[in-house]
């Protein structure tokens, strides 16, 4: 029997949960647990709607890997805490003060439930997702609010992206046809599109003067990034003089950006058990966490979904 794998871009989802669930959702001691409870509700809805056999919560062990920064220094630079330049704090991503303390709680709850949680330094969750997808024997549903992972969409292998629009109840399921309709490229082509277009949210400069529509047209005409750069060196190609000049000037960026933009598919993964649990791995620990953090209905709904 072919097993369906669901991969969660966990940070992307708990950020959405944090901003989608009011901070008035608190533990008995008044500590906000809106991200914790929101994520549990997200997982419950995703499992109920898509019925995966296996599920892995993929984590950012390193949200801004140095090997990516070495190639493109601006990579995620705007997310670094500006108020502490030159200090250890400057290497920490800015997150809301009431979200950071909830992340260890999320990790403890997932572990007690028995939901596989995988993060590997010095890699991002995207790289873990890329590697698990590459190794998957069956169809894969990737749940993320990050467009970077559109590059993994592959109809031949049944790899889709579930992209939450507002919560997970209103999510767009993107396959190859939807991606081509929206961006004019296939999965691997999306990485080249993003590289050329740039992405301010990730600190990727892109090629000046090459926007999304132009990038899609160039990829359609020349196949891929290598084909476009070969056209720069071909006097007979149909590149406009401005395009040829801009791409030639951006060559140093274009040469290093693919390693930054494309997700890794060779992360050394630790042993993990991806099978979706039908019952909690550690019921006593889960009960203690439920009392401590007031997880209430959110946890009960997830447990009911897992049993069904």
Secondary structure, DSSP 8 states (H G I E B T S, - for coil): ----EEEEEHHHHHHHHHHHS-TT-B-TTS-B-HHHHHHHHHHHHHHHHH--SEEEEE--S-TT-HHHHHH-TTTTGGGB-GGGTTSGGGGSB---HHHHHHHHHHHHHHHHHT-EEE--TT--HHHHHHHHHHH-SS-EEEE-S-GGGGGG-BGGGTEEEEEEEETTTEEEEE-HHHHHHHHSS-HHHHHHHHHHH-BGGGTB---TT--HHHHHHHHHHHSSHHHHHHHHT-TTS---HHHHHHHHHTHHHHHHHHHHHS--S---------B--SS-S-HHHHHHHHHHHT-HHHHHHHHHHHH-
